[in-house]
Amino acid sequence: MRISVLLIVTALGLSGCGFTPLYGETGVGSSLSRIAVTTQDDRLGYRVREQLEDALGRDGAQAPLWQLETSLEQSRRPLGRRIDDTATRYELTVRGSWTLTPSAGGAAVSGVETVTTTYAAADQPFAAIAAQQDGEERAAAELARLIRLALMRALSDQ
C-alpha cells in the first residue's frame, strides 16, 4: 500500500515539473535522426561520418532538419622505446570541431571534442597498418559518441 502511494506521488511530481524523457516522442531522440553529417574527405573523416550516422540513427528518407559539419585534426605520438630506439606504442589524438546549423536558418551551435587512443607498434608492416587503422576506428567511434552527447545537450537546451 505504501509503495503504491509513493509511486503515485512520484508520478504526479514528475508530471508537474515538465520532465520529458530524452528519447521520448517530444524529446531530443527524434530530431537526432534528421541530422545530415558532413566530414572531410579522407579515411578518418569517412570513419567519423559513418560512426556519427550510426550513432544518430540517420534517417535518409526524411529531409534533414540540421546540418552537422565536422573538422578533424589528428596527431600521432610515439610512446615507449625499444633498445633499437623504435616506439613500442603510439598515442593517437583526434580533435573534432563541429558546428550544427538548422536547415531552416538560425543560430548555429558549435563545440570541440578530443579523443585519445593508443595502439601497439608492430614489427611487420601489415600488422602495423592494421593496428593504426584499428586505433583510428576506436577513436572515430569514441569521437562520434562524444559529439552525439554534446548534440543531445545542445538540442535539449533549445
Secondary structure, 3 states (H helix, E strand, C coil): CHHHHHHHHHHHHHHHCCCCCCCCCCCCHHHHCCEEEECCCCHHHHHHHHHHHHHHCCCCCCCCCEEEEEEEEEEEEEEEECCCCCEEEEEEEEEEEEEEEECCCCCCEEEEEEEEEEEECCCCHHHHHHHHHHHHHHHHHHHHHHHHHHHHHHHHHC
